[in-house]
Amino acid sequence: QVQLVESGGGSVQAGGSLRLSCAASGSVTCMGWFRQAPGKEREGIATIYWYGGITDYSDSVKGRFTISQDEAQNTMYLQMNSLTPEDTAMYFCAAGRRSQYNGAGRWCLFGPERYNYWGQGTQVTVSS
């Protein structure tokens, strides 16, 4: 079992920044950040392959958000810049222990079904 503890989030004005953290209690292979707005499906936005630090982003956040890791602390971060009201959602971190490599250059995938362990979620609200 892997336990994930999230922190960060909150309310910010458009154009502002926030940083989320996710501490994992055990070894993982892939970690990712997901978000879910009211009435919408859970969306994968950033992933990191733990053993190589290989990152991937959805088009909706590429260039604005940065996922990173602190291997010594077994912690993942999401730095969110240039936030817009469309980024308002509940944000979840997730982890999986199985390899997700798809043979086409993607080491960790965006599908929520690929991840076995989930954090409790933290709300991010961006006002205009």
C-alpha positions as CSV (number, residue, x, y, z in Angstrom):
1,Q,0.0,0.0,0.0
2,V,1.1,3.5,-0.8
3,Q,-0.4,6.5,1.1
4,L,-0.4,9.9,-0.5
5,V,-0.7,13.1,1.4
6,E,-1.4,16.3,-0.5
7,S,-0.9,19.8,0.6
8,G,-1.1,23.2,-1.0
9,G,-4.0,24.6,-3.1
10,G,-6.2,27.4,-2.1
11,S,-7.6,30.5,-3.8
12,V,-5.8,32.9,-6.1
13,Q,-6.6,35.5,-8.7
14,A,-6.1,34.9,-12.4
15,G,-2.5,35.2,-13.4
16,G,-1.3,34.0,-10.0
17,S,0.6,30.9,-8.9
18,L,0.2,28.0,-6.5
19,R,2.2,24.9,-5.6
20,L,0.9,21.6,-4.7
21,S,2.8,18.8,-2.9
22,C,2.2,15.1,-2.6
23,A,4.2,13.0,-0.2
24,A,4.2,9.2,-0.9
25,S,4.7,6.6,1.8
26,G,6.2,3.9,-0.4
27,S,7.9,3.2,-3.6
28,V,6.2,4.1,-6.9
29,T,6.9,4.0,-10.6
30,C,4.6,6.6,-11.9
31,M,3.0,9.6,-10.2
32,G,0.6,12.1,-11.6
33,W,-1.6,15.1,-11.0
34,F,-5.3,15.0,-11.9
35,R,-8.0,17.5,-11.6
36,Q,-11.8,17.3,-11.6
37,A,-14.1,20.2,-12.0
38,P,-17.8,20.0,-11.1
39,G,-19.7,18.1,-13.7
40,K,-16.6,17.0,-15.6
41,E,-14.5,13.9,-15.8
42,R,-11.3,13.5,-13.9
43,E,-8.5,14.8,-16.2
44,G,-4.8,13.8,-16.1
45,I,-2.7,16.9,-16.4
46,A,0.9,16.0,-15.5
47,T,2.9,12.8,-14.9
48,I,6.4,11.9,-13.8
49,Y,8.2,8.6,-14.2
50,W,9.8,8.3,-10.8
51,Y,13.1,6.5,-11.8
52,G,14.1,8.9,-14.5
53,G,12.2,12.0,-13.7
54,I,10.6,11.9,-17.1
55,T,7.7,14.3,-17.3
56,D,4.7,14.7,-19.5
57,Y,1.9,17.3,-19.6
58,S,-1.5,17.6,-21.1
59,D,-2.0,20.4,-23.6
60,S,-4.2,22.3,-21.2
61,V,-1.3,23.0,-18.8
62,K,1.8,22.6,-20.9
63,G,4.0,25.7,-20.5
64,R,2.3,26.8,-17.4
65,F,2.5,23.9,-14.9
66,T,5.7,22.1,-13.9
67,I,5.8,18.7,-12.2
68,S,8.8,17.8,-10.2
69,Q,10.1,15.3,-7.7
70,D,12.2,15.2,-4.6
71,E,13.5,11.7,-4.5
72,A,15.0,12.0,-1.0
73,Q,11.6,13.1,0.4
74,N,9.6,10.8,-1.9
75,T,7.5,13.9,-2.7
76,M,6.0,15.2,-5.9
77,Y,5.2,18.8,-6.6
78,L,3.1,20.7,-9.1
79,Q,4.1,24.4,-9.7
80,M,1.1,26.1,-11.3
81,N,1.7,29.5,-12.9
82,S,-0.4,31.8,-15.0
83,L,-3.5,30.3,-13.5
84,T,-6.9,31.0,-15.1
85,P,-10.5,30.5,-13.9
86,E,-10.6,27.4,-16.1
87,D,-8.0,25.8,-13.8
88,T,-10.5,25.8,-11.0
89,A,-11.0,22.2,-9.8
90,M,-10.3,19.7,-7.2
91,Y,-6.7,18.5,-7.7
92,F,-5.6,14.9,-6.9
93,C,-2.3,13.3,-6.9
94,A,-2.0,9.6,-7.8
95,A,0.6,6.9,-7.9
96,G,1.1,3.5,-9.5
97,R,3.6,0.8,-9.0
98,R,3.4,-0.9,-12.4
99,S,5.2,0.2,-15.5
100,Q,3.0,2.1,-17.9
101,Y,5.5,2.4,-20.8
102,N,3.5,2.4,-24.0
103,G,6.4,1.7,-26.4
104,A,5.9,5.1,-28.0
105,G,7.9,7.3,-25.7
106,R,5.4,7.7,-22.9
107,W,6.5,6.3,-19.6
108,C,3.5,7.3,-17.6
109,L,0.0,7.7,-18.9
110,F,-2.9,10.0,-18.2
111,G,-5.7,7.6,-17.7
112,P,-6.9,7.5,-14.1
113,E,-7.5,3.8,-14.3
114,R,-3.7,3.4,-14.5
115,Y,-3.2,4.6,-10.9
116,N,-3.9,2.5,-7.8
117,Y,-3.3,5.1,-5.1
118,W,-4.9,8.5,-4.7
119,G,-4.5,11.5,-2.4
120,Q,-7.4,13.1,-0.6
121,G,-7.6,16.0,-3.1
122,T,-7.1,19.7,-2.6
123,Q,-9.3,22.5,-4.0
124,V,-7.8,25.1,-6.3
125,T,-10.0,28.1,-7.0
126,V,-9.0,30.8,-9.5
127,S,-11.0,34.0,-9.6
128,S,-11.1,36.5,-12.5
